[in-house]
Amino acid sequence: MNFRTYSGEVGKVVSPGAWVFHKGLTFTKRRSLSKMLKDLYGIWYVATQLGDFSDQMLTEFAFISQQHPKWLQTFQKQLSNWINQASPVDWSKLEAQDPFGKLKKLGFERVFHAITRFS
């Protein structure tokens, strides 16, 4: 995805769908719980808080899911396992990642189900 900075520099960044896919596939490899929670917060944030950019992410995620069904299975399994095994303290720490207080357990679970319905 191309971008241009306010100062006029041009570059490329990964698309939002690919970024979310990557985070969902790699967050379990983090050694630090705080970094893992940062990745999970990022998934929720990109999926829900960026308007048209979030909609674009869902479209791209669906396309990538169709192209790479085994990646989707891994993504689903890892997020599902985390959701089912997270303690109340883990959920509190995840919710605390959001400075605006919008991230709640139920909302995160809804996002997970929305972005993994492509199987």
PAPA-574155 format. One record per atom (N, C-alpha, C, O, CB): x, y, z; residue in three letters. Coordinates in steps of 0.2 Angstrom, whole numbers, padded with zeros to 4 digits, always signed. Glycine has a CB too. Example, Ala and Ser with C-alpha at 12.3 -4.5 7.8 and 13.67 -1.06 7.14 Angstrom:
! PAPA-574155
+0066-0028+0039ala+0062-0022+0039ala+0066-0016+0039ala+0071-0017+0042ala+0057-0022+0045ala+0064-0011+0035ser+0068-0005+0036ser+0064+0000+0039ser+0067+0006+0040ser+0070-0003+0029ser
***
This chain:
! PAPA-574155
+0004-0006+0000met+0000+0000+0000met+0005+0006+0000met+0009+0007+0004met-0005+0000+0006met+0003+0011-0004asn+0007+0017-0005asn+0005+0022+0000asn-0001+0022+0002asn+0007+0020-0012asn+0009+0026+0002phe+0008+0032+0007phe+0012+0038+0005phe+0017+0037+0002phe+0008+0030+0014phe+0010+0044+0007arg+0014+0050+0006arg+0013+0054+0013arg+0008+0055+0016arg+0011+0054+0000arg+0019+0055+0016thr+0019+0059+0022thr+0017+0066+0021thr+0017+0069+0015thr+0026+0059+0025thr+0016+0070+0026tyr+0015+0077+0026tyr+0020+0081+0023tyr+0019+0086+0019tyr+0013+0080+0032tyr+0026+0078+0024ser+0032+0082+0021ser+0034+0080+0014ser+0039+0082+0011ser+0038+0080+0025ser+0029+0075+0011gly+0030+0074+0004gly+0034+0067+0002gly+0034+0065-0003gly+0033+0079+0000gly+0036+0064+0008glu+0040+0058+0006glu+0035+0052+0005glu+0029+0052+0007glu+0044+0056+0013glu+0037+0048+0000val+0033+0042-0002val+0036+0036+0000val+0042+0035+0000val+0032+0042-0010val+0031+0031+0002gly+0034+0024+0004gly+0028+0019+0003gly+0023+0021+0000gly+0036+0025+0011gly+0030+0013+0006lys+0025+0008+0006lys+0024+0005+0013lys+0029+0005+0016lys+0027+0002+0000lys+0018+0003+0014val+0017-0001+0020val+0012-0007+0019val+0009-0007+0014val+0013+0004+0026val+0012-0011+0023val+0008-0017+0022val+0001-0015+0023val-0001-0011+0026val+0010-0023+0028val-0003-0019+0019ser-0011-0017+0019ser-0014-0019+0026ser-0011-0023+0029ser-0014-0021+0013ser-0019-0016+0028pro-0022-0017+0034pro-0024-0025+0035pro-0023-0027+0041pro-0028-0013+0036pro-0027-0028+0030gly-0029-0035+0030gly-0023-0039+0032gly-0023-0044+0036gly-0033-0037+0024gly-0018-0038+0028ala-0011-0042+0029ala-0008-0041+0036ala-0006-0046+0039ala-0006-0040+0023ala-0009-0035+0038trp-0006-0033+0045trp-0010-0037+0050trp-0007-0040+0055trp-0006-0026+0046trp-0016-0037+0050val-0020-0040+0055val-0019-0048+0055val-0018-0051+0060val-0028-0039+0054val-0019-0050+0048phe-0017-0058+0048phe-0011-0059+0051phe-0010-0064+0055phe-0017-0060+0040phe-0006-0055+0049his+0001-0056+0052his+0001-0056+0060his+0004-0061+0063his+0006-0051+0050his-0002-0051+0063lys-0003-0051+0070lys-0006-0057+0073lys-0004-0059+0078lys-0006-0044+0072lys-0012-0059+0070gly-0015-0065+0072gly-0011-0071+0072gly-0012-0076+0076gly-0022-0066+0069gly-0007-0072+0067leu-0003-0078+0066leu+0004-0078+0071leu+0006-0083+0072leu+0000-0078+0059leu+0006-0072+0073thr+0012-0071+0077thr+0012-0069+0084thr+0017-0069+0087thr+0017-0067+0073thr+0006-0067+0086phe+0006-0064+0093phe+0008-0069+0098phe+0010-0068+0103phe-0001-0062+0094phe+0006-0076+0097thr+0008-0081+0102thr+0015-0082+0102thr+0018-0085+0107thr+0005-0088+0100thr+0019-0080+0098lys+0027-0080+0098lys+0030-0075+0102lys+0036-0076+0104lys+0029-0080+0091lys+0026-0070+0104arg+0029-0065+0109arg+0031-0068+0115arg+0027-0072+0118arg+0024-0059+0110arg+0037-0066+0118arg+0039-0068+0124arg+0036-0064+0130arg+0035-0066+0136arg+0047-0068+0125arg+0034-0058+0128ser+0031-0053+0133ser+0024-0053+0133ser+0021-0052+0127ser+0035-0046+0132ser+0020-0054+0138leu+0013-0053+0139leu+0011-0046+0136leu+0006-0046+0133leu+0010-0055+0146leu+0015-0041+0138ser+0013-0034+0136ser+0013-0033+0129ser+0009-0030+0126ser+0017-0029+0140ser+0018-0036+0125lys+0018-0036+0118lys+0013-0040+0115lys+0010-0038+0110lys+0025-0038+0116lys+0011-0046+0118met+0006-0050+0115met-0001-0046+0115met-0005-0046+0111met+0005-0056+0119met-0002-0043+0121leu-0008-0039+0122leu-0008-0033+0117leu-0014-0031+0115leu-0009-0036+0129leu-0002-0030+0116lys-0002-0024+0111lys-0004-0027+0104lys-0008-0023+0101lys+0005-0021+0111lys-0002-0033+0102asp-0004-0035+0096asp-0012-0037+0096asp-0015-0035+0091asp+0000-0042+0094asp-0014-0039+0101leu-0022-0041+0101leu-0025-0034+0101leu-0031-0034+0098leu-0023-0045+0107leu-0023-0029+0105tyr-0026-0023+0104tyr-0026-0020+0097tyr-0031-0017+0095tyr-0023-0018+0109tyr-0020-0021+0094gly-0020-0018+0087gly-0025-0021+0082gly-0027-0018+0078gly-0013-0019+0085gly-0026-0028+0083ile-0031-0031+0079ile-0037-0028+0080ile-0041-0026+0075ile-0031-0039+0081ile-0039-0027+0086trp-0046-0025+0088trp-0046-0017+0085trp-0051-0016+0082trp-0047-0025+0095trp-0041-0013+0086tyr-0041-0006+0084tyr-0042-0006+0077tyr-0046-0002+0074tyr-0035-0003+0087tyr-0038-0009+0073val-0038-0009+0066val-0045-0011+0063val-0048-0009+0058val-0032-0013+0062val-0048-0016+0066ala-0054-0019+0064ala-0060-0015+0066ala-0065-0016+0062ala-0055-0026+0067ala-0059-0011+0071thr-0066-0007+0073thr-0065+0000+0073thr-0070+0004+0073thr-0067-0010+0080thr-0059+0003+0074gln-0059+0010+0076gln-0057+0015+0070gln-0056+0021+0071gln-0054+0011+0081gln-0056+0013+0064leu-0053+0017+0059leu-0058+0018+0053leu-0056+0019+0047leu-0047+0014+0056leu-0064+0017+0054gly-0069+0019+0049gly-0068+0015+0042gly-0068+0009+0042gly-0069+0026+0047gly-0068+0019+0037asp-0067+0015+0030asp-0061+0011+0030asp-0061+0006+0026asp-0066+0021+0025asp-0055+0013+0033phe-0049+0009+0034phe-0051+0002+0037phe-0048-0003+0035phe-0044+0012+0038phe-0055+0002+0042ser-0057-0004+0045ser-0061-0009+0040ser-0060-0015+0040ser-0061-0003+0052ser-0066-0005+0037asp-0070-0009+0032asp-0065-0012+0026asp-0066-0018+0024asp-0075-0004+0028asp-0060-0008+0024gln-0055-0011+0019gln-0051-0017+0022gln-0050-0022+0019gln-0050-0005+0017gln-0050-0017+0029met-0046-0022+0032met-0051-0028+0031met-0048-0034+0030met-0045-0020+0039met-0057-0028+0033leu-0061-0034+0033leu-0062-0037+0026leu-0062-0043+0025leu-0068-0032+0035leu-0062-0033+0021thr-0062-0035+0014thr-0056-0038+0012thr-0056-0044+0009thr-0063-0029+0009thr-0050-0035+0014glu-0044-0038+0012glu-0043-0045+0016glu-0040-0050+0013glu-0038-0034+0014glu-0045-0045+0022phe-0044-0051+0026phe-0048-0057+0023phe-0046-0062+0023phe-0047-0049+0034phe-0054-0055+0021ala-0058-0060+0018ala-0055-0063+0012ala-0055-0069+0011ala-0065-0058+0016ala-0052-0059+0008phe-0048-0061+0002phe-0042-0065+0004phe-0041-0071+0001phe-0046-0055-0002phe-0038-0063+0008ile-0032-0067+0011ile-0034-0074+0013ile-0031-0079+0012ile-0028-0063+0016ile-0040-0074+0017ser-0043-0080+0020ser-0044-0085+0015ser-0043-0091+0016ser-0049-0078+0024ser-0047-0083+0009gln-0049-0087+0004gln-0043-0090+0000gln-0043-0096-0002gln-0053-0084-0001gln-0038-0086+0000gln-0031-0088-0003gln-0027-0093+0001gln-0023-0097-0002gln-0027-0082-0005gln-0028-0092+0007his-0024-0096+0012his-0028-0099+0018his-0027-0096+0024his-0018-0091+0015his-0032-0104+0016pro-0036-0106+0021pro-0033-0109+0027pro-0035-0109+0033pro-0041-0112+0018pro-0027-0112+0026lys-0023-0115+0032lys-0021-0109+0037lys-0021-0110+0043lys-0017-0119+0030lys-0019-0103+0034trp-0017-0098+0038trp-0023-0096+0042trp-0023-0094+0048trp-0015-0092+0034trp-0029-0096+0039leu-0035-0094+0043leu-0036-0099+0048leu-0038-0096+0054leu-0041-0093+0038leu-0036-0105+0047gln-0037-0110+0053gln-0032-0109+0058gln-0034-0109+0064gln-0036-0117+0050gln-0026-0107+0057thr-0021-0106+0062thr-0023-0099+0066thr-0023-0099+0072thr-0014-0105+0059thr-0025-0094+0062phe-0027-0088+0065phe-0033-0089+0070phe-0033-0087+0076phe-0029-0083+0059phe-0038-0093+0067gln-0044-0094+0071gln-0042-0098+0078gln-0044-0096+0083gln-0049-0098+0067gln-0038-0103+0077lys-0036-0107+0083lys-0032-0103+0088lys-0034-0104+0094lys-0032-0113+0080lys-0027-0099+0086gln-0023-0096+0091gln-0028-0090+0094gln-0027-0090+0100gln-0018-0092+0087gln-0032-0087+0091leu-0036-0082+0094leu-0041-0085+0099leu-0043-0083+0104leu-0039-0077+0089leu-0044-0090+0096ser-0049-0094+0100ser-0046-0097+0106ser-0049-0096+0112ser-0052-0100+0096ser-0040-0100+0106asn-0037-0102+0112asn-0035-0097+0117asn-0036-0098+0123asn-0030-0106+0110asn-0033-0091+0114trp-0032-0085+0119trp-0038-0083+0122trp-0038-0082+0128trp-0028-0080+0115trp-0043-0082+0119ile-0050-0080+0121ile-0052-0085+0127ile-0054-0083+0132ile-0055-0079+0116ile-0052-0091+0125asn-0054-0096+0130asn-0050-0097+0136asn-0052-0099+0141asn-0055-0103+0126asn-0043-0096+0135gln-0039-0097+0141gln-0037-0091+0145gln-0034-0091+0150gln-0032-0100+0138gln-0039-0085+0142ala-0037-0079+0146ala-0040-0078+0152ala-0046-0079+0153ala-0038-0073+0141ala-0036-0076+0157ser-0039-0075+0164ser-0042-0068+0164ser-0041-0064+0160ser-0033-0076+0169ser-0046-0067+0170pro-0049-0060+0170pro-0044-0055+0171pro-0045-0049+0168pro-0053-0060+0177pro-0038-0057+0174val-0033-0052+0174val-0030-0050+0167val-0029-0045+0165val-0027-0054+0178val-0029-0055+0163asp-0027-0055+0156asp-0032-0050+0152asp-0030-0045+0148asp-0027-0061+0152asp-0039-0051+0153trp-0044-0047+0150trp-0043-0040+0152trp-0044-0035+0148trp-0051-0050+0151trp-0042-0039+0159ser-0041-0032+0161ser-0035-0029+0158ser-0036-0023+0156ser-0041-0032+0169ser-0030-0032+0157lys-0024-0029+0154lys-0025-0028+0147lys-0023-0023+0145lys-0018-0034+0155lys-0029-0032+0144leu-0030-0031+0137leu-0035-0024+0136leu-0033-0020+0132leu-0034-0037+0133leu-0040-0024+0140glu-0044-0018+0140glu-0041-0012+0142glu-0042-0006+0139glu-0050-0019+0145glu-0036-0012+0146ala-0032-0007+0148ala-0027-0004+0142ala-0025+0002+0143ala-0027-0008+0154ala-0026-0008+0137gln-0022-0005+0131gln-0026+0001+0128gln-0023+0005+0125gln-0021-0011+0126gln-0033+0001+0129asp-0036+0006+0125asp-0037+0012+0129asp-0041+0012+0134asp-0043+0003+0123asp-0034+0018+0128pro-0034+0024+0132pro-0041+0027+0132pro-0043+0031+0136pro-0029+0029+0129pro-0046+0025+0127phe-0052+0028+0127phe-0058+0023+0130phe-0063+0025+0131phe-0055+0029+0120phe-0056+0017+0133gly-0060+0013+0136gly-0066+0010+0132gly-0071+0007+0135gly-0064+0017+0142gly-0065+0010+0126lys-0070+0006+0121lys-0069-0001+0121lys-0074-0005+0120lys-0069+0009+0114lys-0063-0004+0122leu-0061-0011+0121leu-0064-0014+0127leu-0062-0013+0133leu-0054-0012+0120leu-0069-0019+0126lys-0071-0023+0131lys-0071-0030+0129lys-0071-0032+0123lys-0079-0021+0133lys-0071-0035+0133lys-0071-0042+0131lys-0076-0044+0126lys-0074-0047+0121lys-0072-0047+0138lys-0082-0042+0127leu-0088-0044+0122leu-0086-0041+0116leu-0087-0045+0111leu-0094-0042+0125leu-0084-0035+0115gly-0082-0032+0109gly-0077-0035+0105gly-0077-0036+0099gly-0081-0025+0110gly-0072-0037+0109phe-0066-0041+0106phe-0068-0048+0103phe-0066-0050+0098phe-0060-0042+0111phe-0072-0051+0107glu-0075-0058+0105glu-0079-0057+0098glu-0079-0061+0094glu-0079-0061+0110glu-0083-0051+0098arg-0087-0050+0092arg-0083-0049+0086arg-0084-0051+0080arg-0092-0044+0093arg-0077-0045+0087val-0073-0044+0082val-0069-0050+0079val-0069-0051+0073val-0067-0039+0084val-0067-0054+0084phe-0064-0061+0082phe-0069-0065+0078phe-0067-0067+0073phe-0063-0065+0089phe-0075-0065+0080his-0080-0069+0076his-0082-0066+0069his-0083-0069+0064his-0087-0070+0080his-0082-0059+0069ala-0083-0056+0062ala-0077-0057+0057ala-0078-0058+0052ala-0084-0048+0064ala-0071-0057+0060ile-0065-0057+0055ile-0063-0064+0054ile-0059-0066+0049ile-0060-0053+0058ile-0066-0069+0057thr-0065-0076+0056thr-0071-0080+0053thr-0070-0086+0053thr-0062-0079+0062thr-0076-0077+0051arg-0081-0080+0048arg-0080-0083+0041arg-0085-0085+0038arg-0087-0075+0048arg-0074-0082+0038phe-0073-0083+0031phe-0071-0090+0030phe-0070-0092+0025phe-0068-0079+0029phe-0071-0095+0035ser-0069-0102+0034ser-0075-0106+0031ser-0074-0112+0029ser-0068-0105+0041ser
***
